[in-house]
Amino acid sequence: MAMPNLTGRCAVVTGAGKGLGAAYAKNLAAAGAAVVVNDIDLASAAAVVETIGREGGSAVIDGNSVTTWESSGAIVQTALDAFGRLDGLVNNAGVFYLADPSEEDPAWIEDMVHVNLLGTMYCGQHAIRHMTAHGGGSIVNDTSGAQSGMRHRGTYGATKGATASLTYSWAMDLAGSGIRVNAISPIARTAMVDYGKARGESGTDIPPEHVAPLVTFLLSDDAAGVTGQVIRLEGPQLSLLSRPGARRTTEENPTWDQDSLRAALPRLLELHQRG
Ligand SMILES: NC(=O)c1ccc[n+]([C@@H]2O[C@H](COP(=O)([O-])OP(=O)(O)OC[C@H]3O[C@@H](n4cnc5c(N)ncnc54)[C@H](O)[C@@H]3O)[C@@H](O)[C@H]2O)c1
């Protein structure tokens, strides 16, 4: 198995103390990258740094939260202070609450928007400013199957759908700059999945290590030319998520009034529900 060679490169993985982020950090370090292991759970992050060091890799801990402009800037600064460069960012930190829309807790809504969406935006913006000035890099954001709609995941799915939109737009903005931006939609057994399982959701036994090679691949030169993609890895199945776009009716009207809408909508729904 030929591992990409990331020797001499530096990657930041947010939320890397546990679960998927810890597996990404260890896999990137095994490929030779110097890694910033970011997590607000300092004890977990320290254990990951210790494991990477014991296995001959290079890593430092960063305990900043991704949720503010200043603290996310500090995460990128940790990479520059420790390793003098930043080549890769994995926007992995995330929080997840299940709730019926009629019972959403505003504190949970804010937590998910702050960590999953603003955290991705802020860390990405700081990384892009650095990478633009220093010749490029690769950013991997995190989405979820919930971006396409899943019960009790309205806010969570919205943060992930917004992250997919961000990925498409950043990839367009940064085309030709040497900065690639992609997203992954993973599935693995972590504390997040166990939280869902304890509330009657289906679980999985796929380990986080199953997903990690995809992240390392996307941060490496093997993925040159891959940008603006949302890649789903669901156990044995690797797939691309299609970008949302218009599904048109063959009918056109200069103005759409109640009568023409009433006549056309059922035909449009029938056409596309069949397709
Ligand atoms: N596990 C899955 O099947 C699955 C599926 C789809 C998407 N995801 C996404 O993958 C990512 C990782 O999830 P996981 O399953 O490993 O969950 P996890 O709960 O095991 O790990 C998330 C990590 O993020 C850290 N974190 C939380 N808030 C933070 C903050 N403000 N700043 C820095 N770190 C913070 C946590 O301390 C934790 O270590 C998340 O974005 C999640 O939404 C996971």
Ligand as a Chemical Component Dictionary entry (heavy atoms), coordinates in Angstrom:
data_LIG
# 
_chem_comp.id                   LIG 
_chem_comp.type                 NON-POLYMER 
_chem_comp.pdbx_formal_charge   0 
_chem_comp.three_letter_code    LIG 
# 
loop_
_chem_comp_atom.comp_id 
_chem_comp_atom.atom_id 
_chem_comp_atom.alt_atom_id 
_chem_comp_atom.type_symbol 
_chem_comp_atom.charge 
_chem_comp_atom.model_Cartn_x 
_chem_comp_atom.model_Cartn_y 
_chem_comp_atom.model_Cartn_z 
_chem_comp_atom.pdbx_ordinal 
LIG N1  N1  N 0  -19.402 9.742  13.046 1  
LIG C1  C1  C 0  -20.116 9.815  11.937 2  
LIG O1  O1  O 0  -20.653 8.820  11.450 3  
LIG C2  C2  C 0  -20.265 11.134 11.235 4  
LIG C3  C3  C 0  -21.142 11.206 10.137 5  
LIG C4  C4  C 0  -21.250 12.386 9.436  6  
LIG C5  C5  C 0  -20.489 13.475 9.815  7  
LIG N2  N2  N 1  -19.665 13.390 10.914 8  
LIG C6  C6  C 0  -18.882 14.577 11.269 9  
LIG O2  O2  O 0  -17.545 14.206 11.517 10 
LIG C7  C7  C 0  -16.964 15.151 12.426 11 
LIG C8  C8  C 0  -16.319 14.384 13.579 12 
LIG O3  O3  O 0  -17.347 13.726 14.286 13 
LIG P1  P1  P 0  -17.118 12.458 15.229 14 
LIG O4  O4  O 0  -18.156 11.486 14.849 15 
LIG O5  O5  O -1 -15.698 12.062 15.232 16 
LIG O6  O6  O 0  -17.560 13.093 16.618 17 
LIG P2  P2  P 0  -16.856 13.130 18.061 18 
LIG O7  O7  O 0  -17.902 13.697 18.961 19 
LIG O8  O8  O 0  -16.260 11.806 18.380 20 
LIG O9  O9  O 0  -15.651 14.154 17.867 21 
LIG C9  C9  C 0  -15.849 15.534 17.695 22 
LIG C10 C10 C 0  -14.681 16.252 18.336 23 
LIG O10 O10 O 0  -14.845 17.671 18.124 24 
LIG C11 C11 C 0  -14.435 18.332 19.322 25 
LIG N3  N3  N 0  -15.030 19.674 19.392 26 
LIG C12 C12 C 0  -16.311 20.005 19.709 27 
LIG N4  N4  N 0  -16.454 21.336 19.748 28 
LIG C13 C13 C 0  -15.252 21.865 19.432 29 
LIG C14 C14 C 0  -14.769 23.202 19.307 30 
LIG N5  N5  N 0  -15.588 24.245 19.548 31 
LIG N6  N6  N 0  -13.475 23.404 18.941 32 
LIG C15 C15 C 0  -12.649 22.355 18.737 33 
LIG N7  N7  N 0  -13.041 21.052 18.867 34 
LIG C16 C16 C 0  -14.330 20.829 19.204 35 
LIG C17 C17 C 0  -14.928 17.411 20.428 36 
LIG O11 O11 O 0  -14.279 17.672 21.672 37 
LIG C18 C18 C 0  -14.607 16.042 19.860 38 
LIG O12 O12 O 0  -13.327 15.575 20.239 39 
LIG C19 C19 C 0  -18.095 16.075 12.864 40 
LIG O13 O13 O 0  -18.047 17.277 12.109 41 
LIG C20 C20 C 0  -19.338 15.290 12.507 42 
LIG O14 O14 O 0  -20.450 16.127 12.299 43 
LIG C21 C21 C 0  -19.538 12.252 11.632 44 
# 
loop_
_chem_comp_bond.comp_id 
_chem_comp_bond.atom_id_1 
_chem_comp_bond.atom_id_2 
_chem_comp_bond.value_order 
_chem_comp_bond.pdbx_ordinal 
LIG N1  C1  SING 1  
LIG C1  O1  DOUB 2  
LIG C1  C2  SING 3  
LIG C2  C3  SING 4  
LIG C2  C21 DOUB 5  
LIG C3  C4  DOUB 6  
LIG C4  C5  SING 7  
LIG C5  N2  DOUB 8  
LIG N2  C6  SING 9  
LIG N2  C21 SING 10 
LIG C6  O2  SING 11 
LIG C6  C20 SING 12 
LIG O2  C7  SING 13 
LIG C7  C8  SING 14 
LIG C7  C19 SING 15 
LIG C8  O3  SING 16 
LIG O3  P1  SING 17 
LIG P1  O4  DOUB 18 
LIG P1  O5  SING 19 
LIG P1  O6  SING 20 
LIG O6  P2  SING 21 
LIG P2  O7  DOUB 22 
LIG P2  O8  SING 23 
LIG P2  O9  SING 24 
LIG O9  C9  SING 25 
LIG C9  C10 SING 26 
LIG C10 O10 SING 27 
LIG C10 C18 SING 28 
LIG O10 C11 SING 29 
LIG C11 N3  SING 30 
LIG C11 C17 SING 31 
LIG N3  C12 SING 32 
LIG N3  C16 SING 33 
LIG C12 N4  DOUB 34 
LIG N4  C13 SING 35 
LIG C13 C14 SING 36 
LIG C13 C16 DOUB 37 
LIG C14 N5  SING 38 
LIG C14 N6  DOUB 39 
LIG N6  C15 SING 40 
LIG C15 N7  DOUB 41 
LIG N7  C16 SING 42 
LIG C17 O11 SING 43 
LIG C17 C18 SING 44 
LIG C18 O12 SING 45 
LIG C19 O13 SING 46 
LIG C19 C20 SING 47 
LIG C20 O14 SING 48 
# 
